[in-house]
Amino acid sequence: TDGLTPNTYSFNVRFTPAKATHYSTADCAVGVTVNKAKQTISWQSSFESLNVFSTVSLDARASGATDVVYSIAEGEQGKASIEGNMLSFNEAGVVHVVATAAQSDIYESVSDTVSVVVSLAQPVVSVFPTVEAVTYGTALTNAMLQGGVAKYGETTVEGSFAWADEQITDGLTPNTYSFNVRFTPADAKHYSTADCTV
């Protein structure tokens, strides 16, 4: 079948008798169907350490060298989008990306799905908030935090700082202590919380 495109063909078959002194050969035709070859898809793209602000250049290759198109799995179109071969994200979570290789005269079509884990962007507290000295027995919730800045890269992330728990200073002797403070972003759809100590 080398060189034959997928189709149904008829080939001649010859019967050769074991006792050639008594019998002649006999010919007949046999139908042979040549099916399209199966192909596979291999992903070249890296899907490691992604967050909602990441973009990925999609690169999936079909073993049959047919064209590959990309799509977001059914029902997940709101999680991410594809423009050309560039994948971008709208929210954190898991999104499934589908690569589909078209059929050709020789190869069947094939699809392959990859699961992509997308994290919230992690801001970093670049300027710690401050708090004035508190009086013995005052609850931390009554001690007002001042200032503080959280950034993601060069972008200042809007949000607020608050005590990570409601620890109180009751029982602590006058001294300097460290307590946990948590930054909560205003845009919780794209950013995670960030902790620091004050």
C-alpha positions in Angstrom: 0.0 0.0 0.0 3.1 2.3 -0.1 2.2 5.4 -2.1 -1.5 4.7 -2.1 -3.8 7.3 -0.7 -6.7 6.1 1.5 -9.3 4.4 -0.6 -10.5 1.0 -1.6 -8.5 -0.9 -4.1 -8.7 -4.2 -6.0 -5.6 -6.3 -6.3 -4.9 -9.5 -8.2 -4.2 -12.7 -6.1 -2.9 -15.9 -7.6 -3.5 -19.3 -6.2 -0.6 -21.7 -6.8 -1.4 -25.4 -6.3 0.9 -27.6 -4.4 0.6 -30.3 -7.0 1.6 -28.3 -10.0 1.8 -31.4 -12.2 -2.0 -31.8 -12.0 -3.3 -28.3 -11.4 -2.8 -24.9 -12.9 -2.7 -21.6 -11.1 -5.9 -19.6 -10.6 -6.4 -15.8 -10.3 -8.9 -13.7 -8.4 -9.3 -10.1 -7.3 -9.3 -9.0 -3.6 -10.5 -5.7 -2.4 -8.2 -3.8 0.0 -9.2 -0.7 2.0 -6.4 1.7 2.9 -7.5 3.8 5.9 -6.2 7.2 6.8 -3.2 7.1 9.2 -3.7 8.2 12.8 -1.7 11.1 14.0 -0.7 12.4 17.4 -0.2 15.9 18.9 2.8 16.9 21.0 2.8 20.1 23.1 5.9 22.3 22.9 4.5 25.0 25.1 5.3 25.3 28.8 2.4 25.7 31.3 4.5 26.0 34.5 4.1 28.7 37.1 1.3 30.7 35.5 -0.9 33.3 37.0 -3.8 35.5 35.8 -1.4 38.0 34.1 0.6 35.4 32.3 0.4 34.8 28.5 1.4 31.6 26.8 2.5 31.1 23.2 0.7 28.0 22.1 2.7 25.5 20.2 1.3 22.0 19.5 2.5 19.9 16.6 0.8 17.2 14.7 2.8 14.1 13.7 1.2 14.3 10.3 2.2 17.9 9.9 -1.4 19.1 9.4 -2.6 22.5 10.6 -3.3 22.8 14.3 -6.0 25.2 15.8 -6.5 26.0 19.4 -9.7 26.5 21.5 -10.8 26.7 25.1 -12.8 23.7 26.3 -16.6 24.0 26.1 -18.1 25.8 29.1 -14.8 27.4 30.1 -14.6 30.3 27.6 -14.9 32.8 30.3 -11.8 31.6 32.1 -9.3 32.3 29.3 -9.1 33.5 25.7 -7.0 32.7 22.6 -6.0 35.3 20.0 -4.0 33.7 17.2 -1.8 31.3 19.2 -1.6 33.5 22.3 -3.4 32.3 25.4 -4.3 34.7 28.1 -6.3 34.3 31.3 -9.3 36.0 32.9 -9.3 34.3 36.3 -7.5 31.8 38.5 -8.3 28.1 38.5 -7.9 25.3 36.0 -8.6 25.8 32.3 -8.5 23.2 29.6 -7.0 24.1 26.2 -7.7 22.0 23.2 -5.4 21.5 20.2 -7.1 20.1 17.1 -5.2 18.9 14.0 -7.2 18.9 10.8 -7.6 15.8 8.7 -5.9 15.6 5.3 -6.0 13.2 2.4 -3.7 10.9 4.3 -4.3 11.6 8.1 -7.3 11.5 10.4 -8.1 14.5 12.5 -7.1 14.4 16.1 -7.5 16.5 19.3 -5.5 16.7 22.5 -6.5 18.6 25.7 -4.1 20.0 28.3 -5.0 21.1 31.8 -3.6 24.5 32.7 -3.4 25.5 36.3 -3.6 29.3 36.8 -2.8 31.0 40.1 -3.7 34.4 41.5 -0.9 36.9 41.2 1.1 37.2 44.4 1.7 40.8 45.5 4.7 41.6 47.8 4.5 44.1 50.7 7.2 46.6 49.7 6.4 49.1 52.5 5.3 47.7 55.8 2.4 49.5 57.6 3.2 51.1 60.9 1.3 51.3 64.2 1.7 53.7 67.1 2.6 52.2 70.5 -0.4 50.8 72.3 -1.3 50.8 75.9 -1.1 47.6 78.0 -4.3 45.6 77.6 -5.4 47.3 74.3 -6.7 44.9 71.7 -4.8 44.9 68.4 -8.0 45.5 66.6 -8.1 48.9 68.2 -4.6 49.7 67.1 -4.8 51.5 63.8 -2.4 50.5 61.1 -1.0 53.3 59.0 0.3 53.3 55.5 1.8 50.2 53.8 2.3 49.4 50.1 1.9 46.1 48.2 3.2 45.7 44.7 3.1 43.2 41.9 6.2 43.9 39.9 6.1 47.7 39.4 2.3 47.9 39.8 0.9 49.1 43.1 -1.9 46.9 44.2 -4.9 48.6 45.8 -6.1 47.0 49.0 -6.0 47.2 52.8 -4.0 46.0 55.7 -5.4 44.4 58.8 -4.2 42.3 61.7 -4.1 38.7 60.7 -5.8 37.7 63.9 -7.3 39.3 66.9 -4.5 38.8 69.3 -4.5 41.2 72.2 -1.7 42.6 74.2 -3.3 41.7 77.5 -0.7 39.8 79.5 2.2 41.1 77.6 4.7 43.1 79.5 5.6 46.5 78.0 8.1 45.7 75.2 8.3 45.5 71.4 6.6 42.7 69.7 5.9 41.4 66.2 2.4 40.6 65.0 1.1 39.2 61.7 -0.5 41.6 59.3 -2.4 40.6 56.2 -2.8 42.6 53.0 -6.1 42.0 51.3 -6.3 43.2 47.7 -9.3 45.1 46.4 -9.2 43.0 43.3 -9.5 39.5 44.7 -10.2 38.0 41.3 -6.6 38.6 40.2 -4.5 39.0 43.3 -3.9 36.9 46.4 -3.4 38.1 50.0 0.1 38.9 51.3 1.4 38.7 54.9 4.0 40.6 56.7 4.9 41.2 60.3 4.7 44.6 62.2 
